Structure formats: structure tokens, C-alpha cells
Amino acid sequence: MKERTTRTISRRWPLISGVTAVALAVALGLLISLREKNLPFGFDTEWMDEVVEHRNPLWEAPALVMNFLGGGWFAVFVIPLVVIALLLAFRRYAATLYFAVAVLLSVGVVQLLKQTLGRPRPLEILVTSDTGSFPSGHVANAATLAVVLGLIVRRGWVWAAGIAYTILMMLSRTYLGAHWVSDTVGGALVGAGVAVIVWAPLALRLERER
């Protein structure tokens, strides 16, 4: 009985952790919406003040590169299609399904929260972006990609690269003034949480496919 209970818990923990991450993102968004005029937190404004004070072309160029990689036609079409093509080439059909569903669901949750909460972006923004600051879609995309590829490939360097990519995306979004720090935290929680939620029911199938 004890062994059966342990197996049940081990199967359920990914779903529980994923739901918890998304729930934390939603709770953060609701907390923000309850603030007068969706005002930023103290740490949001402090970090933005530091960013604006230290802006220079040396940092702006890589931030703009990350802006290109994480959004627009390149992130929406090129990266997903390349990943899907590679997975299909290696006959990783379950992994292809997992990747596609996770990416689409992550985008859907992000857009739902953006439209529902309608948080204004910082005034110091340097790029053109759509409405709705919370959560960061760029960061959610990065976190989803990092977790999905980490769970598919199962290599330490893939996890390290994915985490580094997500952190750099978070830094670039705040540097460009496109998001507050809390927006990037919310994006990371949504992206990672959705990736784990979708993985949970496919875990055994993905493991057999490996």
C-alpha cells in the first residue's frame, strides 16, 4: 500500500507543481490588479531606475537581439517550426505533440492574462509592444521552450542553456523598459508551469519514445 501511494504521488507531483506555478502567476497578477492604477511594486521601480541610469549602446544591442529572438514572427513561426521539424526528423512524435501543445497553451494563458489584467507598460520602454504588460510573453516563451526541451532531451547542458536563455530574456525585457520585474517573474511562472502541466500526462509516453 505504501509503495502504491508513493508511485501515485510521484506521478502527480509534476501536475501539482505545474498548476502551482501557474496559480502563483495568476495570484501575482491579481495582486497587481488590486493596486491603484496597477502601480508597480517598490522593487519594480527601483530596478527600472537602475536600468535607466545605466543604459548605454553596449547593453542595448544584445537586449534588442533578445527582443527579436523572443517575439514577433521569428518566435511565433521560425523557432517552433524549426523545433518541430527537428523532432519529426528524429521520429519523436510524442515530443512534437508535447512541444506544440505546450507552446500554444502558454501563449493562450499569457494573452488571457494580458487582456484580463491590462497592466500598463513602463513609460521608459524602448521598443514597440502590444498592450498588456503582465505577464511577459517573451519570458513565458523562453521558459516554455527551456522546460520542454529540457524534459525532451534530458541533458544537463540543455537545462543550463535554457535557464540562461530565460534569465537573459528577463533581463533584456526590463532593460528595454518593456516590462517590470514582476511581469518577467509572472511570465517565467506561466511558461514553466504550463510546460510541466502538459508534460505530466505525456511523461510515460515520452519516456518510452526516448
Residue pairs with C-beta under 8 A, 6 or more apart in sequence:
11 200
11 203
12 200
14 196
14 197
14 199
14 200
14 203
15 196
15 197
15 200
15 201
17 193
17 196
18 192
18 193
18 194
18 195
18 196
18 197
18 198
18 199
18 200
19 193
19 197
20 193
21 189
21 190
21 192
21 193
21 196
22 109
22 189
22 190
22 193
22 194
22 197
23 193
24 189
24 193
25 113
25 135
25 186
25 187
25 189
25 190
25 193
26 113
28 134
28 182
28 185
28 186
28 189
29 113
29 116
29 117
29 119
29 134
29 135
29 186
30 117
32 38
32 41
32 117
32 119
32 134
32 182
33 117
33 119
37 120
38 117
38 118
38 119
38 120
40 48
40 122
40 180
40 182
41 180
41 181
41 182
43 181
43 182
44 180
44 181
44 182
47 174
47 180
47 181
48 122
48 124
48 174
48 177
48 180
51 124
51 174
51 175
51 177
52 124
52 177
55 175
59 175
60 126
60 175
60 176
62 172
63 171
63 172
63 175
63 176
64 127
64 176
66 138
66 168
66 169
66 172
66 173
67 127
67 138
67 172
67 173
67 176
67 178
68 74
69 75
69 79
70 137
70 138
70 139
70 141
70 142
70 169
70 172
70 173
71 129
71 137
71 138
71 141
75 138
75 141
79 145
80 99
80 100
80 103
83 99
83 145
83 149
84 96
84 99
84 100
87 93
87 95
87 96
87 99
87 152
88 96
92 152
92 209
93 209
94 202
94 205
94 206
94 209
95 152
95 206
95 209
97 202
98 148
98 151
98 152
98 198
98 199
98 202
98 206
99 148
99 152
101 198
102 144
102 148
102 194
102 195
102 198
102 199
103 141
103 144
103 145
103 148
105 194
105 197
105 198
106 140
106 141
106 144
106 190
106 191
106 194
106 195
107 137
107 140
107 141
109 140
109 190
109 194
110 135
110 137
110 140
110 187
110 190
111 137
113 132
113 134
113 135
113 186
113 190
114 130
114 131
114 132
114 133
114 134
114 135
114 137
115 132
117 132
117 134
118 131
118 132
119 132
119 133
119 134
119 183
120 133
121 129
121 133
121 177
121 178
121 179
122 133
122 177
122 178
122 179
122 180
123 177
124 177
125 176
125 177
125 178
126 176
126 177
126 178
127 176
127 177
127 178
129 178
133 178
133 179
133 180
133 183
134 179
134 180
134 182
134 183
134 186
135 183
135 184
135 186
135 187
135 189
135 190
136 169
136 170
136 173
136 178
136 179
136 183
136 184
136 186
136 187
137 187
138 169
138 172
138 173
138 178
138 179
138 187
139 166
139 169
139 170
139 173
139 179
139 183
139 184
139 187
139 188
139 191
140 187
140 188
140 190
140 191
140 194
141 191
142 162
142 165
142 166
142 169
142 188
142 191
143 166
143 187
143 188
143 189
143 190
143 191
143 192
143 195
144 191
144 192
144 194
144 195
145 162
145 165
145 191
146 159
146 161
146 162
146 163
146 165
146 166
146 191
146 192
147 162
147 191
147 192
147 195
147 196
147 199
148 195
148 199
149 158
149 162
150 158
150 159
150 162
151 195
151 199
151 206
152 206
154 210
166 188
166 191
169 184
170 181
170 184
170 185
170 187
170 188
173 179
173 183
173 184
174 180
174 181
174 184
179 187
199 206
